[in-house]
C-alpha cells in the first residue's frame, strides 16, 4: 500500500525529472517535432545578401501569423511547410511533391527595392503586406492540391484561383482590403519596371493581377471604396460574390466549426 507521503515524494521526483528533461532539451537546442497536419513555418539560414530580409521576416513574424490564421480557419489533413529561404532568383512558390511553400528572402529584397525606387520610404509596412498576400496566394496552391480541385495543374487557371483564394481569405479581416491594395501597387510597380510579360509565366500579367485585387476590394465593399468606382468595375460585386461562393464551397471539407 502506497502512503500519502510516498505518493507525494513520487510526484515531486517525477516533476523534478520532467523539469530537468525540459531544461536539458532547451540547453541542447532541441525543438519539438512539428505537427503532423496543418501549416507550419520553418526558416533556413539566408545567403549573405538576404540577411536583412530574413531578419525582417523573423522580427515581424509574418509567416507565423498567416499560418496561425490559416490553421484556425482550416483543418488541412497533412502538413504543409512554409519554408523561408534564399532562392537565388527562383521565386516563391508551392511544390506539391514536398507539400512545401517556399518564401524567398530575395523576393523581399526585390519588392523592397520596387517600393523604395518609387519613393515609398520607409517600405516596411508595404513589404509586410506584400508578404501576407504572397503567402495567401501560395496557400491557395497548396489547397488546390490538397482538395484536388479541377483547376489543378491547369496553369493560368490555377494561378487565378490562387489569387482569388488570397482575396477570399484576406477580405475576411478588417485589414485585408489594405493588404490587397498594397499588393496591387506592388504589381503595378513590377509591371512598370518590366512591361513585357514573360511568355512562359503562368501567372496573369502583373497589371491584370493588380486590377483583380482592386476589383475584389471594391466588389467586397463598394460603399467603403468610392474612389475605386469606375465603369469597368461595375461587375466587381458579382465577381466577388462568385469568388466567395466558389471558395467557400471548395473549402467545405476543411472548414473548422
N, C-alpha and C positions, 0 to 999 in steps of 0.2 A: 504494500500500500504506500502511495506517494504522499508525503506530508505537505502541508501548506508551505513550510519553509523550503523543502526541497523543490517544490514546483516554482517558487519564487526565484530560487537560486538558478534553476534550469532556464527560466525565462531571461534572467539577467545575463547568463552566459550566452544564450542564443542571440540576444540583442547586441552584445559586445562583439560576437563573431560577425554578425551582419554588418555592423558599423566598420569593423576592421576590414572586411572584404570590400566594402564600398570605398574606403579610403585608399586601399591598395590599388583598386581598379582605377580610381581617379589619378593616383600618383603615376601609374603606368601609362596614362594617356589612353586607356581603353574606352571605347564607345559602345553603348548597347546596340544590338543588331537592329537594322531598320525594320519597320513594319512590313508585313507580307503583302499588304494591299494599300491602295491609295497613292497619292502624290507625296514624294519625299525629295528633299533638297540635299545636294552634295556639292562640294567645291573642290576643284583641283588647283594646285599652285599655278599662278599665272606666269606667262613669259614676262621678261623684264619690262617690255613696252606696255604691258597691260596691268601693271601693279596698281596704278591709281584707280582704274576702272574696277578691278577686283575689290579693292578696299572700299570703294563707294558702294558696291553691291552688297558687301557683307555688313557695312555700317548701317545701311538703310533697311536691311533685311527684307528686301522687296520680294525675293523668291519665297521666303518663308511665309510672308503674309498672303501671297497669292495662293500658295499650295494649301495653307490653312483654310482659306475661304473655299477653295475647290473641294477639299475634304469635308468641310461642314455641309456642303450642298449635295455632294455626290458620293456614293459608295461604289468605288471602282473595284472590280473583283480581283485585280492583281496590282502589283507595284509598278508605278511609273516614276522614274527617277528624273528629277530636274538637275542636270549636271552643269554647273558653271565652270567654264574652262576657256583657255586660249585656243582659238580655232584656226589661226593663221589664214584668215580671209575666207574660210569655207562658209561662214554664215550660220546663224542659229537655225535649228530645225529639229524635227522629230524623226527618230529611227525606229520603225516598227519591229525590226529584228531584235533590238535590245530593249524595246519599250522605254526609250530614253529621249528626253528633251535636252538638247544641248543649247545652253545660253552662252553666247560667246562674249567674252570680255572685250574683244576687239571690235565687236559691233557697237558696244557702248562708247568706245573711243571715237569711232567714226560718227556716231549720232551726236555726241557732244560737240564735235568739230562743226557739224552742219549748223547746229544752233548758234554756236559762238561766231561762226563766219557770217551769220545773219544778224549779228549784234544782239543776240539773245543771251545776255550775261546777267547774273550767273545762270548756268544751264542746268543746275542740279535738279530742280523740280521738274522741268520739262523732260530731262533724261529719265527720271524715275517714272514718269507717266508712260513714256515710250516703252520702257522695260515691262511695265504692267501689261500694256497692250500686246507686246510680243509674246509674253508668257501665256496669255489667254489664247492667242492665235495658235501657238504650238500645242496647248492643251486641247484645242479643238481637233487638231490632227490626231492626238492620242485617243480622243473619244470616238472619232470616226473609226479608228482602228479597233478599239475595244468593243464597239457596238456593231462593227462590220456594216456600216451604213452604205447605201447604194452609191454614194459618191466616192467611195474608197478607191484609190489608185486611178482616179479619173482626172488627174492633172488640175486644170483650171477650176473644174467644178469642186474639187476637194479644197483647193485654196480659198475659193469664195465661201465655201461652207465654214471653214476655219475662221475667216474674218467675221462671218455672221455669228459664230459662237462667241467670239470676243465681244461683239456688240451686245449679245444676249446676256452674257454674264456681267459685263461692266455696267450696263444700264439698270441692273438690279440695285445698284448702290447710288447714294446721292452724288458722289464724286465721279461716277462713271462717264457722264457726258463730257466733263472737262478732260478726262483721260483720253477719250476718243478724239476730241477736237485737237488736243496736243499731238496725238499720233498722226492725225490728218495733216497737221502743219509739218511734221517731220517728212511725211510722204511728199508734200508739196516741195519742200526744200530739196529732197532727193531727186525729184523729177526735174527741178530747175538746174541742179548740178550735173545731171546726166539725162538729157532729154530724149535720148534714143534708147528705148527699152531693149533689153536683152531678148532676142527671139527665142532663146532656149529656156527662159524663165517662165515657169508655170503660173506664177502669180499674175494677177491683173496688173496693168501698168500702175505706177505709183500714183499718178493723178486720179485714176479711176478708184483706187483704194481709198484715197483721201475723200473723194466725193461720196463713196459708200458709207464711210463713217459719219460724215456730216448729215447725210440723208437719214441714217439711223437715229442720230441725236435729235434732229428736227422731228422725225416721224414719231419718236417716243413721246415728245412733249412739245408740240408746236407752239403753244402759248408761252412757254418758257424761253423760246429761242426765236423771237420775231425777226432778228437780224438774218437768220438763215432762210427766211421765207422767200422763195423765188418760184417763178412759174415752172421750171423743170423739176422742182421738188414737190409739186402738188400731190404726186402719188406716194410720197415718202411715208405718210401714216399707214397706208395699206401695205407698203413694203415691210415696214417694221412689224406690223401685225403678223404677216407671213413668217418673218424670221422668228418671232416669239412663239408662234403656234407650232412651227416645224421643230424647233429645238426642244421645246417643252415635251412634245410627243416623242421625239427621238430619245430623250434622256429619261423617259418614264421608268425604264427598268433599273436605273441607277439612283433615282432621286431619293434622298432621305426623307422620312416622315416630317 
